[in-house]
Amino acid sequence: MTGDAPLRLKPQLTISVDQAQSIIRRMSPRASVRGVTELHGGEISTVLELTLADAPACILKVYPESLQWKMAKEVYVLGLLRGVGAAIPKILLADDTRTAIDLNYLLMTRLDGTVLGRREATLSETQLFAVYAEMGAALRRINDVTLDSFGYIGPNGVWTAHPSNHAYMSAQFERKLTEFCTRGGDPALAARLRDSVTARQHLFEAASHPRLCHYDFHAGNVLVTPEYEPHLTGIVDFENATSGDPLMDIAKALYYFTPKDAPKRDGLLAGYGTIARPDWQQTLDLYRMYCTLELWCWMAQIGKHEALADLTRELANTA
């Protein structure tokens, strides 16, 4: 492994009621904050719920020092999704002045519902199929948004734009294989993976138009009704969005499923609808390899080396 210090992510900060009040009053001078509660979520940003007197609660999302640009990216992506039909947060305030707090933040509407991941254990297979079918339909609507070029989305659009999916994914695989070796991965395995990608690279060519991909579409980023039959009420966390092949988005959404999760997989694909692509299953398999490689590099970057052995075995099995 390299001797680089792990990337510092989620800010370890406490937002006082007074600080929250100064933020809220930039949006609504008469609003009054009653409480600040940190919500459990991903590894990158700190997300807090601000409870207000005589007004709906709202969400404060604070970005880490190392990834301040992700605030502008999320503003950009949420703008692309206006009118798409899926329930997404509305931005109330985007602040990069570092006056109220010394980090960039977004103030957003709080969507109704509870995180799907907290309900899944209580749901039947029929219920899981149904709610994942709703998710699949919502993902399709997100993927219907067309962009100008393939590539990772930055603060103001696509960074390092590529003219084709073949060019984009070839560059991504090469970049991640180089990083894999730099961070201590087995060069022989990297060579096998590179050969495997080369043998299947024709699969990239079927994606002719760049589409908006959420690229982190899982039960932790989806809200559903808190009681009775679960129904989709919202989708959050677009900070990993890319402009690429929708099948890459599907592959990432299916990534953590196990054989016992068949109702989720089947529901998501049923809701998504017909995939009019030859060799789409083989393409999903290739993108799964990329997801594993990307996750290996991410875990190494943030210092979670205990996860690398299992990921290495999975890569070896896909090469």
Contacts in CASP RR format, 6 or more apart in sequence:
PFRMAT RR
TARGET T0000
AUTHOR 0000-0000-0000
METHOD contacts of the structure
MODEL  1
MTGDAPLRLKPQLTISVDQAQSIIRRMSPRASVRGVTELHGGEISTVLEL
TLADAPACILKVYPESLQWKMAKEVYVLGLLRGVGAAIPKILLADDTRTA
IDLNYLLMTRLDGTVLGRREATLSETQLFAVYAEMGAALRRINDVTLDSF
GYIGPNGVWTAHPSNHAYMSAQFERKLTEFCTRGGDPALAARLRDSVTAR
QHLFEAASHPRLCHYDFHAGNVLVTPEYEPHLTGIVDFENATSGDPLMDI
AKALYYFTPKDAPKRDGLLAGYGTIARPDWQQTLDLYRMYCTLELWCWMA
QIGKHEALADLTRELANTA
1 183 0 8 1.000
1 184 0 8 1.000
1 300 0 8 1.000
1 305 0 8 1.000
2 182 0 8 1.000
2 183 0 8 1.000
2 184 0 8 1.000
6 301 0 8 1.000
6 302 0 8 1.000
6 303 0 8 1.000
7 66 0 8 1.000
7 301 0 8 1.000
7 302 0 8 1.000
7 303 0 8 1.000
8 64 0 8 1.000
8 65 0 8 1.000
8 66 0 8 1.000
9 43 0 8 1.000
9 44 0 8 1.000
9 64 0 8 1.000
9 66 0 8 1.000
9 67 0 8 1.000
9 302 0 8 1.000
10 42 0 8 1.000
10 43 0 8 1.000
10 44 0 8 1.000
10 45 0 8 1.000
10 46 0 8 1.000
10 64 0 8 1.000
11 45 0 8 1.000
11 46 0 8 1.000
11 62 0 8 1.000
11 63 0 8 1.000
11 64 0 8 1.000
11 65 0 8 1.000
11 103 0 8 1.000
13 46 0 8 1.000
13 62 0 8 1.000
13 101 0 8 1.000
13 103 0 8 1.000
15 36 0 8 1.000
15 48 0 8 1.000
15 60 0 8 1.000
15 62 0 8 1.000
15 101 0 8 1.000
16 36 0 8 1.000
17 33 0 8 1.000
17 34 0 8 1.000
17 35 0 8 1.000
17 36 0 8 1.000
19 100 0 8 1.000
19 101 0 8 1.000
20 33 0 8 1.000
20 35 0 8 1.000
20 36 0 8 1.000
20 48 0 8 1.000
20 50 0 8 1.000
20 60 0 8 1.000
21 32 0 8 1.000
21 33 0 8 1.000
22 100 0 8 1.000
23 50 0 8 1.000
23 60 0 8 1.000
23 93 0 8 1.000
23 95 0 8 1.000
23 100 0 8 1.000
23 101 0 8 1.000
23 105 0 8 1.000
23 107 0 8 1.000
24 31 0 8 1.000
24 32 0 8 1.000
24 33 0 8 1.000
24 50 0 8 1.000
24 52 0 8 1.000
24 58 0 8 1.000
24 107 0 8 1.000
25 31 0 8 1.000
26 93 0 8 1.000
26 95 0 8 1.000
26 100 0 8 1.000
27 92 0 8 1.000
27 93 0 8 1.000
27 107 0 8 1.000
28 55 0 8 1.000
31 52 0 8 1.000
31 53 0 8 1.000
31 55 0 8 1.000
32 52 0 8 1.000
32 53 0 8 1.000
32 54 0 8 1.000
33 50 0 8 1.000
33 51 0 8 1.000
33 52 0 8 1.000
33 53 0 8 1.000
34 51 0 8 1.000
34 52 0 8 1.000
34 53 0 8 1.000
35 50 0 8 1.000
35 51 0 8 1.000
36 48 0 8 1.000
36 49 0 8 1.000
36 50 0 8 1.000
36 51 0 8 1.000
36 60 0 8 1.000
37 48 0 8 1.000
37 49 0 8 1.000
37 51 0 8 1.000
38 46 0 8 1.000
38 47 0 8 1.000
38 48 0 8 1.000
39 47 0 8 1.000
39 48 0 8 1.000
39 49 0 8 1.000
39 59 0 8 1.000
41 47 0 8 1.000
41 220 0 8 1.000
42 237 0 8 1.000
43 302 0 8 1.000
44 63 0 8 1.000
44 64 0 8 1.000
44 67 0 8 1.000
44 70 0 8 1.000
44 239 0 8 1.000
45 61 0 8 1.000
45 62 0 8 1.000
45 63 0 8 1.000
45 64 0 8 1.000
45 70 0 8 1.000
45 239 0 8 1.000
46 61 0 8 1.000
46 62 0 8 1.000
47 59 0 8 1.000
47 60 0 8 1.000
47 61 0 8 1.000
47 62 0 8 1.000
48 59 0 8 1.000
48 60 0 8 1.000
48 61 0 8 1.000
48 62 0 8 1.000
49 57 0 8 1.000
49 58 0 8 1.000
49 59 0 8 1.000
49 60 0 8 1.000
49 110 0 8 1.000
50 57 0 8 1.000
50 58 0 8 1.000
50 59 0 8 1.000
50 60 0 8 1.000
50 107 0 8 1.000
51 57 0 8 1.000
52 58 0 8 1.000
56 109 0 8 1.000
56 110 0 8 1.000
57 110 0 8 1.000
58 92 0 8 1.000
58 107 0 8 1.000
58 108 0 8 1.000
58 109 0 8 1.000
58 110 0 8 1.000
59 89 0 8 1.000
59 106 0 8 1.000
59 107 0 8 1.000
59 108 0 8 1.000
59 109 0 8 1.000
59 110 0 8 1.000
60 105 0 8 1.000
60 106 0 8 1.000
60 107 0 8 1.000
60 108 0 8 1.000
61 71 0 8 1.000
61 74 0 8 1.000
61 105 0 8 1.000
61 106 0 8 1.000
61 108 0 8 1.000
62 101 0 8 1.000
62 103 0 8 1.000
62 104 0 8 1.000
62 105 0 8 1.000
63 70 0 8 1.000
63 71 0 8 1.000
63 103 0 8 1.000
63 104 0 8 1.000
63 105 0 8 1.000
64 103 0 8 1.000
65 103 0 8 1.000
68 96 0 8 1.000
68 103 0 8 1.000
68 104 0 8 1.000
69 154 0 8 1.000
69 155 0 8 1.000
70 239 0 8 1.000
71 94 0 8 1.000
71 96 0 8 1.000
71 104 0 8 1.000
71 105 0 8 1.000
71 106 0 8 1.000
72 94 0 8 1.000
72 96 0 8 1.000
72 154 0 8 1.000
72 155 0 8 1.000
72 156 0 8 1.000
73 153 0 8 1.000
73 154 0 8 1.000
73 155 0 8 1.000
73 157 0 8 1.000
73 239 0 8 1.000
73 241 0 8 1.000
74 106 0 8 1.000
74 238 0 8 1.000
74 239 0 8 1.000
75 91 0 8 1.000
75 94 0 8 1.000
75 106 0 8 1.000
76 153 0 8 1.000
76 154 0 8 1.000
76 155 0 8 1.000
76 156 0 8 1.000
76 157 0 8 1.000
77 153 0 8 1.000
77 212 0 8 1.000
77 238 0 8 1.000
77 239 0 8 1.000
77 241 0 8 1.000
78 88 0 8 1.000
78 89 0 8 1.000
78 90 0 8 1.000
78 91 0 8 1.000
78 238 0 8 1.000
80 145 0 8 1.000
80 147 0 8 1.000
80 212 0 8 1.000
81 88 0 8 1.000
81 142 0 8 1.000
81 145 0 8 1.000
81 212 0 8 1.000
81 238 0 8 1.000
84 141 0 8 1.000
84 142 0 8 1.000
84 144 0 8 1.000
84 145 0 8 1.000
85 141 0 8 1.000
86 138 0 8 1.000
86 141 0 8 1.000
86 142 0 8 1.000
86 234 0 8 1.000
86 235 0 8 1.000
87 111 0 8 1.000
87 223 0 8 1.000
87 232 0 8 1.000
87 233 0 8 1.000
87 234 0 8 1.000
87 235 0 8 1.000
88 111 0 8 1.000
88 234 0 8 1.000
88 235 0 8 1.000
88 236 0 8 1.000
88 238 0 8 1.000
89 108 0 8 1.000
89 109 0 8 1.000
89 110 0 8 1.000
89 111 0 8 1.000
89 236 0 8 1.000
90 108 0 8 1.000
90 109 0 8 1.000
91 106 0 8 1.000
91 107 0 8 1.000
91 108 0 8 1.000
92 107 0 8 1.000
92 108 0 8 1.000
92 109 0 8 1.000
93 106 0 8 1.000
93 107 0 8 1.000
94 105 0 8 1.000
94 106 0 8 1.000
94 107 0 8 1.000
95 104 0 8 1.000
95 105 0 8 1.000
95 106 0 8 1.000
95 107 0 8 1.000
96 104 0 8 1.000
98 104 0 8 1.000
111 223 0 8 1.000
111 233 0 8 1.000
111 234 0 8 1.000
111 236 0 8 1.000
112 223 0 8 1.000
112 233 0 8 1.000
112 234 0 8 1.000
113 223 0 8 1.000
113 224 0 8 1.000
113 225 0 8 1.000
113 226 0 8 1.000
113 233 0 8 1.000
113 234 0 8 1.000
114 223 0 8 1.000
114 224 0 8 1.000
114 225 0 8 1.000
114 226 0 8 1.000
115 219 0 8 1.000
115 220 0 8 1.000
115 222 0 8 1.000
115 223 0 8 1.000
116 131 0 8 1.000
116 219 0 8 1.000
116 220 0 8 1.000
116 222 0 8 1.000
116 223 0 8 1.000
116 224 0 8 1.000
116 230 0 8 1.000
117 219 0 8 1.000
117 220 0 8 1.000
117 222 0 8 1.000
119 224 0 8 1.000
119 226 0 8 1.000
119 230 0 8 1.000
120 128 0 8 1.000
120 219 0 8 1.000
123 131 0 8 1.000
123 230 0 8 1.000
125 263 0 8 1.000
126 263 0 8 1.000
127 229 0 8 1.000
127 230 0 8 1.000
128 263 0 8 1.000
128 264 0 8 1.000
128 267 0 8 1.000
129 263 0 8 1.000
129 264 0 8 1.000
129 266 0 8 1.000
129 267 0 8 1.000
129 270 0 8 1.000
130 229 0 8 1.000
130 230 0 8 1.000
130 267 0 8 1.000
131 224 0 8 1.000
131 230 0 8 1.000
131 231 0 8 1.000
131 232 0 8 1.000
132 263 0 8 1.000
132 264 0 8 1.000
132 265 0 8 1.000
132 266 0 8 1.000
132 267 0 8 1.000
132 268 0 8 1.000
132 271 0 8 1.000
133 267 0 8 1.000
133 268 0 8 1.000
133 270 0 8 1.000
133 271 0 8 1.000
134 231 0 8 1.000
134 232 0 8 1.000
134 271 0 8 1.000
135 217 0 8 1.000
135 222 0 8 1.000
135 232 0 8 1.000
135 253 0 8 1.000
135 268 0 8 1.000
135 271 0 8 1.000
136 253 0 8 1.000
136 267 0 8 1.000
136 268 0 8 1.000
136 269 0 8 1.000
136 270 0 8 1.000
136 271 0 8 1.000
136 272 0 8 1.000
136 273 0 8 1.000
137 271 0 8 1.000
137 272 0 8 1.000
137 273 0 8 1.000
138 232 0 8 1.000
138 235 0 8 1.000
139 214 0 8 1.000
139 217 0 8 1.000
139 249 0 8 1.000
139 250 0 8 1.000
139 253 0 8 1.000
139 268 0 8 1.000
139 272 0 8 1.000
140 246 0 8 1.000
140 271 0 8 1.000
140 272 0 8 1.000
140 273 0 8 1.000
142 212 0 8 1.000
142 213 0 8 1.000
142 214 0 8 1.000
142 235 0 8 1.000
142 249 0 8 1.000
143 211 0 8 1.000
143 212 0 8 1.000
143 213 0 8 1.000
143 246 0 8 1.000
143 249 0 8 1.000
144 211 0 8 1.000
145 211 0 8 1.000
145 212 0 8 1.000
146 209 0 8 1.000
146 210 0 8 1.000
146 211 0 8 1.000
146 212 0 8 1.000
147 157 0 8 1.000
147 158 0 8 1.000
147 210 0 8 1.000
147 211 0 8 1.000
147 212 0 8 1.000
147 243 0 8 1.000
147 244 0 8 1.000
148 158 0 8 1.000
148 161 0 8 1.000
148 210 0 8 1.000
149 158 0 8 1.000
149 161 0 8 1.000
149 162 0 8 1.000
149 163 0 8 1.000
149 210 0 8 1.000
149 243 0 8 1.000
150 158 0 8 1.000
150 161 0 8 1.000
150 162 0 8 1.000
150 163 0 8 1.000
150 164 0 8 1.000
150 165 0 8 1.000
150 167 0 8 1.000
150 168 0 8 1.000
150 210 0 8 1.000
150 243 0 8 1.000
150 244 0 8 1.000
150 245 0 8 1.000
151 158 0 8 1.000
151 159 0 8 1.000
151 160 0 8 1.000
151 161 0 8 1.000
151 162 0 8 1.000
151 168 0 8 1.000
151 210 0 8 1.000
151 242 0 8 1.000
151 243 0 8 1.000
151 244 0 8 1.000
152 158 0 8 1.000
152 159 0 8 1.000
152 160 0 8 1.000
152 242 0 8 1.000
152 243 0 8 1.000
153 159 0 8 1.000
153 241 0 8 1.000
153 242 0 8 1.000
153 243 0 8 1.000
157 243 0 8 1.000
158 210 0 8 1.000
158 243 0 8 1.000
160 171 0 8 1.000
162 168 0 8 1.000
162 171 0 8 1.000
164 204 0 8 1.000
164 205 0 8 1.000
165 204 0 8 1.000
165 205 0 8 1.000
165 207 0 8 1.000
165 208 0 8 1.000
165 210 0 8 1.000
165 244 0 8 1.000
165 245 0 8 1.000
166 201 0 8 1.000
166 204 0 8 1.000
166 205 0 8 1.000
168 204 0 8 1.000
168 244 0 8 1.000
169 201 0 8 1.000
169 204 0 8 1.000
169 245 0 8 1.000
169 248 0 8 1.000
169 290 0 8 1.000
170 197 0 8 1.000
170 201 0 8 1.000
170 204 0 8 1.000
172 290 0 8 1.000
173 193 0 8 1.000
173 194 0 8 1.000
173 197 0 8 1.000
173 290 0 8 1.000
173 293 0 8 1.000
174 194 0 8 1.000
176 290 0 8 1.000
176 293 0 8 1.000
176 294 0 8 1.000
176 297 0 8 1.000
177 190 0 8 1.000
177 193 0 8 1.000
177 194 0 8 1.000
177 293 0 8 1.000
179 297 0 8 1.000
180 190 0 8 1.000
180 293 0 8 1.000
180 296 0 8 1.000
180 297 0 8 1.000
181 187 0 8 1.000
181 190 0 8 1.000
183 297 0 8 1.000
183 300 0 8 1.000
183 301 0 8 1.000
184 300 0 8 1.000
185 296 0 8 1.000
185 312 0 8 1.000
186 312 0 8 1.000
189 312 0 8 1.000
189 315 0 8 1.000
189 316 0 8 1.000
189 319 0 8 1.000
192 316 0 8 1.000
192 319 0 8 1.000
193 289 0 8 1.000
193 293 0 8 1.000
193 315 0 8 1.000
193 318 0 8 1.000
193 319 0 8 1.000
195 319 0 8 1.000
196 289 0 8 1.000
196 318 0 8 1.000
196 319 0 8 1.000
197 286 0 8 1.000
197 289 0 8 1.000
200 282 0 8 1.000
200 286 0 8 1.000
203 279 0 8 1.000
203 282 0 8 1.000
203 283 0 8 1.000
203 286 0 8 1.000
204 245 0 8 1.000
204 283 0 8 1.000
206 277 0 8 1.000
206 278 0 8 1.000
206 279 0 8 1.000
206 283 0 8 1.000
207 244 0 8 1.000
207 245 0 8 1.000
207 246 0 8 1.000
207 247 0 8 1.000
210 243 0 8 1.000
210 244 0 8 1.000
211 243 0 8 1.000
211 244 0 8 1.000
211 245 0 8 1.000
211 246 0 8 1.000
211 249 0 8 1.000
212 241 0 8 1.000
212 243 0 8 1.000
213 241 0 8 1.000
213 242 0 8 1.000
213 243 0 8 1.000
213 244 0 8 1.000
213 245 0 8 1.000
213 246 0 8 1.000
213 248 0 8 1.000
213 249 0 8 1.000
213 252 0 8 1.000
214 221 0 8 1.000
214 235 0 8 1.000
214 238 0 8 1.000
214 240 0 8 1.000
214 241 0 8 1.000
214 249 0 8 1.000
215 240 0 8 1.000
215 241 0 8 1.000
215 242 0 8 1.000
215 248 0 8 1.000
215 249 0 8 1.000
215 252 0 8 1.000
216 237 0 8 1.000
216 238 0 8 1.000
216 239 0 8 1.000
216 240 0 8 1.000
216 252 0 8 1.000
217 235 0 8 1.000
217 249 0 8 1.000
217 252 0 8 1.000
217 253 0 8 1.000
218 253 0 8 1.000
218 256 0 8 1.000
221 235 0 8 1.000
221 236 0 8 1.000
221 237 0 8 1.000
222 232 0 8 1.000
222 234 0 8 1.000
222 235 0 8 1.000
222 236 0 8 1.000
223 232 0 8 1.000
223 233 0 8 1.000
223 234 0 8 1.000
223 235 0 8 1.000
223 236 0 8 1.000
224 230 0 8 1.000
224 231 0 8 1.000
224 232 0 8 1.000
224 233 0 8 1.000
225 231 0 8 1.000
225 233 0 8 1.000
242 248 0 8 1.000
245 283 0 8 1.000
245 287 0 8 1.000
247 275 0 8 1.000
247 277 0 8 1.000
247 280 0 8 1.000
247 283 0 8 1.000
247 284 0 8 1.000
247 287 0 8 1.000
248 287 0 8 1.000
248 290 0 8 1.000
250 268 0 8 1.000
250 269 0 8 1.000
250 272 0 8 1.000
250 275 0 8 1.000
250 284 0 8 1.000
251 284 0 8 1.000
251 287 0 8 1.000
251 288 0 8 1.000
251 290 0 8 1.000
251 291 0 8 1.000
252 287 0 8 1.000
252 291 0 8 1.000
253 268 0 8 1.000
254 265 0 8 1.000
254 268 0 8 1.000
254 284 0 8 1.000
254 288 0 8 1.000
255 288 0 8 1.000
255 291 0 8 1.000
257 264 0 8 1.000
257 265 0 8 1.000
269 275 0 8 1.000
277 283 0 8 1.000
285 318 0 8 1.000
288 318 0 8 1.000
289 315 0 8 1.000
289 318 0 8 1.000
289 319 0 8 1.000
292 311 0 8 1.000
292 314 0 8 1.000
292 315 0 8 1.000
292 318 0 8 1.000
293 315 0 8 1.000
295 307 0 8 1.000
295 311 0 8 1.000
296 308 0 8 1.000
296 311 0 8 1.000
296 312 0 8 1.000
296 315 0 8 1.000
299 305 0 8 1.000
299 307 0 8 1.000
299 308 0 8 1.000
299 311 0 8 1.000
300 308 0 8 1.000
END
